[in-house]
Amino acid sequence: MDIKTGFFYFFSAVLLFASFRVITAKNPVHAALFLVLAFFQASAIWMLLKAEFLAIALVLVYVGAVMVLFLFVVMMLDINMDKVRDGFWRHFPLAATIGVVIALEMIWVIMGNVRKAEPTQMATSAVQAAGQAIGQYSNTKELGKLLYTQYLYPVQIAAVILLVAIVAAIALTLRGRKDSKHVSPHDQIKVKAKDRMEIIKMEASV
């Protein structure tokens, strides 16, 4: 086993552990942080596959923007986790069964492709020629051309959706607090010196 394969297994193991902790962590902030760790491990796997643009985009978009937004929403909204976790164990068998079925399907597809991947001499030469052709241009440049030419409108629509999500998150946090001692600056400016102190005449006591 070479070092690249070792890194792949290491990143995959950490990714699986972080993904499991996302759904089992009791604290939502801890779950979000484990999700950040999962994104970093997935980005490292993309780097091993020489998809540097997807790796950097995963870190910048999800870790740098989306997860920061999630953390702000989780910390600013007063979420009662007891009510959220009601019925977790009741639905856990069904969720676990679906997860196992999906995992078995993925293993079946991957193992089927591995068995078919016995390249002949012609296929090997074709792969080498494709690798040389790929090395002549940048993946980032080609993806940029596609995003801003053929997929320009989907990119703009996705940007608008993210903007709406940000505005909605801000609107959810703008709620009046009863314990806040807020004073209007307009009322403070109108206050005069004689209004700040009131002299009361009191009878002398012996």
Disulfide bonds with the S-S distance in Angstrom:
none
